[in-house]
């Protein structure tokens, strides 16, 4: 499968190179490519070549290719390269939801010129779709449906299905409505074919139909379709009137979009950053989170500065700082990743939140016991100081600091994202920076705080006895 993918990519790259020639034969080159591959060419080529491709290819082919382009490349701008009447021909070749997505990307003045050449009925549908939020079920849905009424017989329904299917490329489900267009159920093909010709649709339909309203968020739509393994999902209004359907291919795009957003947010990058954009877009997107990180790092630096006298007497503590903070930071990130993943997939009800936090707290405590013991033993065996009491107490301080910080890291990694979600703040955006600051600050407080209370008085006593302690830096 990987070899086939590489072969296809090489084919696309070769076509892209050949297109740079002013004598390139567009139709011949494009004929060896699938519409999704033509979309790749359009995404990564110059505006001049884009215009040649759009003008010379058949409108059926170029419409499909444009609909397959990544939204970040703003495929709608390709329509502005054409006369509005020609652009309207491309729009009419697309499913209404795809056509609306493209029209939403171009200026209103040019969009209205295109719609002038679209039949009134189609224009009404497109304008309605454009009113929905693009991240909602209404923004995803296709209003083209195969619908029968519950008071029809099987034979009447079959005739209606045949008639309506002439105007649609694909359909996976037959929906059943009443006289008010309210959704009553759906009709399986097996049940339809096996029923008697005189059987009423109401008696053979499945009334256990799952639907969403046009305001439902696209992420929730994806969860529902994945949970119930639905190839298509009906969209209704607040009165349960059938408006359209969402198909699995639309949901695949949503899942990719939401996953990309979560990954970027988890890394402290705004989901508004265009992955194909230039350096200025990236700087604008990232600098706010780096400024927040600067503030939290400054707080951690301030905490360290409060223990200057302790560090002066025990320089070896500086070599332990990155160990305590770094390991605990990784532990918190692991807990955070698991918690956010649970929130984004299944959700975490309030009744289960305490259990999630306790689990991560327990994991952190167990990891802290084991790693704290390992680091403590290493410090003890490698410490060249002649005073066994000092060496032992140093091991205890390191053990307690590692144990305490990993336990609190597990707590923070689960509690902070859950708390942010309850406050309706995206936990993927803010959690990582808050948790990094938390583990750094708590780690330094535990290490230097314990050292100042336990080791500094011991050092003073030992020095008075005339024993010179060594300050190694591991």
Buried (B, 14 or more C-beta within 10 A) or exposed (E): EEEEEEEBEEBBEEBBEEBEEEEBEBEEBBEEBBBBBBBBBBBEBEEEBBEBBBEEBEBEBBBBBBBBBBBBBBBBBBBBBBEBEBBBBBBBBBBBBBBBBBBBBBEEEBBEBBBEBBEEEBBEBBBBBBEBEBBBBBBBBBBBBBBBBBEBBBEBBBEBBEEBEEEEEEBEBBBBBBEEBBBBBBBEEEBBEEBEEEBBBBEBBEEEBEBBBBEBBBBEBBBBBEEEEBEBBBBBBEEBEBBBBBBBEBBEBBBEBBEBBBEBBBEBBBBEBBEEEEEEBBEEBBEEBEEBBEEBBEEBEEBBEEBEEBBEBBEBBEEBBEBBBEBBBEBBBBBBBBBBEBBBEEEBEEEEBEEBBEBBBEBBBBBBBEBBBEBBEBBBEEBEBEBEEBBBBBBBBBBBBBBBBBBBBBBBBBBBBBBBBEEEEBBBBBBBBBBBBBBBBBBBBBBBBBBBEBBBEBBEEBEEEEEEBEBEEE
